[in-house]
Amino acid sequence: RLCQVCVFHCEEMNVLNVVDNARGYVARMVEGAAGLKALLLDQDTTKFVSVVYTHSEILQNEVYLVERLDAAFGKTPLRHMQAIVFVRPTAENVRHLCSELQKPMFGQYKIFFSNRLQEAALEEPW
């Protein structure tokens, strides 16, 4: 019985450590940029961020817009905001990112990938 409690406690602590690490990663992204921010995500990173942060916690870091990078949101320039892009390193996301950067909506971009970006993804003609 004691071993079962220890195993449960260890598993619970591992889950908490993963969540804490994920929160820390997102915090470094958004806290590293001063001023008004937009957070641009993909389908999977949207789920990731929603697990580790509430909407009100994101707002406390001056993130006033959370959108999908692949969404067809209005193209009214928001040059007073900087975009924090957090996406998976897929060819599709690189295409969406290149498309966004060809006609930038925001004044500045900080780009983060959820994993290592393969060099071949950058060599493809977009």
LOTORMAR-325085 format. One record per residue: residue in one letter; x negated, y, z negated of N, C-alpha, C in turn. Coordinates in steps of 0.05 Angstrom, whole numbers, plus 5000, padded with zeros to 4 digits. Each point is the difference from the previous one (the first is absolute). Example, Ala and Ser with C-alpha at 12.3 -4.5 7.8 and 13.67 -1.06 7.14 Angstrom:
A473648864844501850245000498250245000;S500750215014498450244999501550224986;
This chain:
R498349765000501750245000498350255000;L497950004984498250234999498750055028;C499249785013498850035026501950125020;Q502549934999502050115018500350304996;V499950094975500250284994497550155010;C497749874996497550135010500050025031;V500949795013500150015030501950225009;F502450014988501950215007498850284995;H498750034977498950264994497850075020;C498349815007497850055019501250075028;E502049865009501350065025501250275000;E501350074978501350264997497850225001;M497849964987497850205000498950035028;N499749785015499050025027501850165018;V502749964997501950165015499750294993;L499850064974499750284991497550125011;N497849855001497550105011500250065029;V501449845015500450055029501650255004;V502250034984501650255002498450244992;D498549984979498350234991498050075022;N498749805011498150055022501350135024;A502349915007501550115023500850294994;R501050054975500750284993497550185001;G497849894991497550165001499250075028;Y500349815019499250055028501850215012;V502649984996501850205011499550274986;A499650004974499450254986497650145011;R497949855006497550135011500650125028;M501849885015500750115026501450274997;V502150004984501750244998498850224982;E498549924979498850204983497550135012;G498949865020497650115013500650225019;A502550075004500850215019501650214985;A499150255002501450214986502350115017;G502150104987502250135014502149815008;L501850105017502349845010499149785018;K501249764996499149775015502449845011;A499449865022501949815011498649735000;L501449804993498949734999501249845023;L498349925020500949865023499149704997;L502049835001499549714995501049835022;D499449745000501249815018501949834984;Q501249805013502049834987499049874975;D497649895001498949864977498950184978;T498750225008498950184979502350154986;T502350035014502350124987500949834977;K500149745004500749814979498050014977;F497450005008497950014980500250244982;V500350245012500250244984502550004983;S502249905010502550014985499949814976;V498349805001499749824977498550134977;V498050175007498250114979500750284992;Y501650145015500750284993503050055004;T501250164982502750095004499950255017;H502350085010500150245016499350254984;S500950014975499350234983497150014994;E498749774997497150004995498550105025;I500949935023498850105025500350305001;L502450104993500550295001498150154981;Q499449884977498250144981497250055012;N499349855021497450045013500350185025;E502150155001500550195022500449875027;V501049755000500749865025503050055004;Y500650175019502850085004501349875024;L498549845015501149865023498749735002;V501649795000499149735004501449895024;E498449935021501249915025498449775011;R501349855018498749795014498550135024;L497549915004498450115022501449945027;D501449785002501349925025502850125003;A500950154980502750125001500150245019;A502250045013500450225018501150244983;F498350114982501050224984499550265016;G501450214991499850265014497250095005;K499650135022497350095007499650304994;T501550104981499550274991497350004985;P498150165010497450004987500150074970;L498649864985499750054971497150044994;R498950215012497150054998499150074972;H501850084983499350064972499749754983;M500749775011499849754985497749835012;Q498849844983498149815010501249724998;A499449845020501049735001498049804989;I501049834983498449784990501249755013;V498549885017500949775016498949754986;F501849814993499249754988501449785014;V498549865018501249795017498149765001;R501149785010498549765005498350055025;P497749885002498250045024500849835024;T502450055010500949845024499850175025;A500049875023499950155025502550185003;E502349904991502450165002499850264983;N498949974976499750244983497950195011;V497949905012498050175013501350155023;R501749875015501450135022501850234989;H501549944979501750214988498450234990;L497749944988498350204989498850185022;C499149875021498950155023502250185012;S502449905002502250165011500650244982;E499949964974500550224981497850205001;L497549925003497850185000499750155027;Q501249905021500050155026501750254998;K502249984985501750234996500550024969;P498050114986500249994971502250174988;M501449884982502250134986499050144975;F497849904988499050104975497450155004;G499350164980497550165002497549844997;Q500249784985497649844994500949714996;Y498249825006500649714997497849864984;K500849844981498249824985501049725006;I498449835011500849745009498849784983;F501749824990499249774984501349755012;F498449795001501049755009500149804977;S501949825000500349814979497949785000;N498549995022497949805003498050115019;R497949855005497950095018501050025029;L499450225013500850045028497949875018;Q500949825017498149875018499150215022;E497550005006498850195019501449975027;A500849765007501349955026502650155003;A501350054978502650155000499550295009;L497750114995499350275008499150025029;E499149785011498950005027502249975021;E502449924993502149975019500950275010;P500650035026501050255010502850064991;W500550214987502750084990501050225017;
